[in-house]
Amino acid sequence: MSSSLEGHVALVTGAGSGIGRATARALASAGASVAVAGRRVDRLEELRDELEAEGGTVLVLELDVTDEQAVGAAVRSAVETLGRLDILVNNAGLMLLGPVENADTTDWTRMMDTNVMGLMYTTHAALPELIRNQGTIVQISSIAARVVGRGSAVYNATKFAVNGFSEGLRQEVTERGVRVVVIEPGTVETELREHITHAPSKAAIAERVAKIRQLQSEDIAAAVLYAVTAPPHATVNEIFIRPTDQA
Ligand code: NDP
């Protein structure tokens, strides 16, 4: 194990699958103690067992990021149990693609509550501790914050919100030594698209991604690790990473 994050504590939301899981693994491999949060505790416990078998320190936190009280309790629990908090990775998210016309607006509420409010609640709850420790906040945004596609208006809106919020936050905290990093992945091979409720959109994206070599969660985890292990005086503000085959 490399030890570049030895003594550091990280909290990763949505760590039970995909990018969050790979990121928790990468941070633990670099020596950080990691609090892994999400709703599916069985997935998190499996990850904890795997990382602890390799010598890591892992705390499982059952958490729905849309519940502000629960977010506060999870952050407190991470700090109390692991001693401090240096790195927050706001990764939990949903991508429920579909046209605006005739949309099931419960999809919109779920995405706004998770991708925007959940990310902001977690940032808000962790910020005092991150300011105290001159920590790093990593937002898993998306290519959808930079490139708008037909049938993706509300997902685009959530990720534009993430980038706007993060730039405002950066200006507020950077001179106090807190680093705000925005990662914008293109297509990554994960469970994300399995949750789409609009059948034609789900079929269309499946057809699109079948033609390309998708990014893997480990590619994004490597980008997160690069940003959080930069020297304290350097902030990697933004990483936009697309599959080579994604035009
Ligand atoms: P996954 O579906 O594998 O991961 C999403 C994670 O978010 C799950 O582990 C899920 O865990 C968690 N989650 C969802 N809702 C909540 C909630 N209310 N509270 C807590 N956790 C929640 O997909 P990805 O790994 O791809 O997605 C991770 C992030 O990456 C998302 O923000 C997504 O927008 C972003 N992204 C993904 C891309 C891709 O192509 N895959 C491209 C660009 C960005 P659980 O259900 O257990 O709570």
Boltz pocket constraint, residues with backbone or C-beta under 6 A from the ligand:
constraints:
  - pocket:
      binder: B
      contacts: [[A, 13], [A, 14], [A, 15], [A, 16], [A, 17], [A, 18], [A, 19], [A, 20], [A, 37], [A, 38], [A, 39], [A, 40], [A, 41], [A, 43], [A, 63], [A, 64], [A, 65], [A, 66], [A, 90], [A, 91], [A, 92], [A, 93], [A, 94], [A, 95], [A, 114], [A, 118], [A, 140], [A, 141], [A, 142], [A, 143], [A, 184], [A, 185], [A, 186], [A, 187], [A, 188], [A, 189], [A, 190], [A, 191], [A, 192], [A, 193]]
      max_distance: 6.0
